[in-house]
Amino acid sequence: MSTIDDARGFFSRVRREQGLSPEEYVRGFQFGFIDDAPFDPSDALASILYRKRNSTAPRVVDRLSFRPEVVGIAGAGLMGVSIAASFLGAGVRVCLYDPFEPALTSARERLRAEYLTQRDRQGLALDDASDERAFVARRVDELTETTRSLDRLAELAVVVESIPEKLKLKTKFYGELAKRAAVPILLLTNTSSLRVSDLAEALPVEPDANASRTRFAAFHFFHPVARRNLVEIAPCFETSQKTIDQTAALGRTINKIPIVVGDGPGLLVNRLLQAYLNESLKALDGGVAPERLESICLAMGMEGSPLRIIDEIGVDVSIHAGLSFLKAFPDRTYRSSALERLLRDGKLGRKTKLGFYRYASTRSWVDDAELCYSEPSASTDYADRSDEQIASGILDSILEEAKRIVEDKIARTYREVDAGLVLALGFPASRGGACYWGAVLERLF
């Protein structure tokens, strides 16, 4: 049976046998995607469990207890601080490590701002704003330690690495941490574009080593962390089932939904994001006005429009990730002339207050963006297409990538793909995810 036949059968069962509406289908994601079947490293996937609405069967994450006293966060940048705030919200102490003093100097202030955002998002903020700020400041001071000492990090049982997406930087860090590891360390990487197996080569293969490949996995969060409920877990070949279970439980501890995916560039969600951005940038370079492109994508229901997403991530980071995808998937990765112009001009998005948009602050996703990109684009047939045709092209690009993801065994089912789209990329839950929507409309399946 072909992949398309599998998809058609899956969504037919969802619609006919289960009778689930798109909203009910999406609510089912809360049950999670991990059961207690043995982890098969040769398959590089954990099995998934699809549960009916009234199922009372215990979930493996309910039976696991894994709450470390302190979690080390390596890297005090945007994502490192956001991840740290998630642990603070769960009452878990964090040790924020960065070798660069300027990053640590501003870390507490940025951590307070992120923690405020996360509490507000969860409806936990106190009524009085001054009381809320005082509470957050006190909480951050009580639960946060900052350090430039790698030896201090090597004393902790859990370390989440969130340093720049460069293979040499990450592997150098792992090698140095492994030399100093004073206790067995669950080492997790927030990589978004690199293969977990490539990163793992810097670690000892022996399972009894304090920093070992058996206790190494991806633990990938999404920006902005306060608004994204999913966290991806991806193993290398040697990753143990215990590591997968502990990492999943850790995700649940901070109120995230863990999903186990196969190893590969971009894992699950960033491959979908790349498809979305790729087709959007083709349209932009092909003559579609930036304000029109953004409007079309928002009308599709996407929470984030493509040019705004790129600015918030960073133009330089987007290009760097794109180069990783270009190496892995040269046949379908687009090199945008618009991005290259912005990089050349030092317009990196939110971090420089200027990119496709102009910003009043460097705080992520604040409502202060003014679209200002007006560089000339090549004249192609994109400019003559209707809004519906442009939207259809973007959706079809996402659906085609979803098909490849399942074929490549990065995800076991289209349901997992939809979870990534809805919970991590902001695809409208009212449509059930792009795969569910596409199946209903018979667009792809």
JOGIZI-V604302 format. One record per backbone hydrogen bond with DSSP energy under -1.0 kcal/mol. NH is the residue of the N-H (numbers start at 1). CO is the residue of the C=O. If there is no record, write none. Layout:
nh: (NH:NH)
co: (CO:CO)
//
This chain:
nh: (6:7:8:9:10:11:12:13:14:15:16:18:20:25:26:27:28:29:30:31:32:43:44:55:62:71:72:73:74:75:81:82:83:84:85:86:87:88:89:91:92:93:94:95:96:97:98:104:105:106:110:111:112:113:114:115:116:117:118:119:120:121:122:123:124:132:133:134:135:136:137:138:139:140:141:142:143:144:145:147:153:154:155:156:159:160:161:162:166:170:171:172:173:174:175:176:177:178:179:180:181:182:185:186:187:188:189:190:199:200:202:203:209:213:215:216:217:218:219:220:227:231:232:233:234:240:244:245:246:247:248:249:250:251:252:253:254:255:256:257:259:261:262:267:270:272:273:274:275:276:277:278:279:280:281:282:283:284:285:286:287:288:293:294:295:296:297:298:299:300:301:302:303:309:310:311:312:313:314:315:318:319:320:321:322:323:324:325:326:327:328:329:332:340:341:342:343:344:345:346:347:348:349:350:352:353:354:355:358:359:366:368:370:372:373:378:380:383:385:390:391:392:393:394:395:396:397:398:399:400:401:402:403:404:405:406:407:408:409:410:411:417:418:419:420:421:422:423:424:425:427:431:432:437:438:439:440:441:443)
co: (2:3:4:5:6:7:8:9:10:11:12:13:14:21:22:23:24:26:27:28:29:40:40:52:59:93:158:95:160:97:77:78:79:80:81:82:83:84:85:88:87:69:143:71:145:73:147:100:101:102:106:107:108:109:110:111:112:113:114:115:116:117:118:120:119:128:129:130:131:132:133:134:135:136:137:138:139:140:94:96:149:150:152:153:186:72:188:74:164:166:167:168:169:170:171:172:173:174:175:176:177:154:210:157:215:159:217:161:195:196:199:200:206:204:212:213:187:234:189:232:224:257:220:259:218:214:240:241:242:243:244:245:246:247:248:249:250:252:251:229:231:233:410:264:266:268:269:270:271:272:273:274:275:276:277:278:279:280:281:282:284:283:289:290:291:292:293:294:295:296:298:297:426:305:306:307:308:309:310:348:314:315:316:317:318:319:320:321:322:323:324:325:329:336:337:338:339:340:341:343:342:346:354:311:349:350:349:357:370:353:363:366:358:356:356:285:286:380:382:386:387:388:389:390:391:392:393:394:395:396:397:398:399:400:401:402:403:404:406:405:405:413:414:415:416:417:418:419:420:420:421:428:429:433:434:435:436:437:438)
//
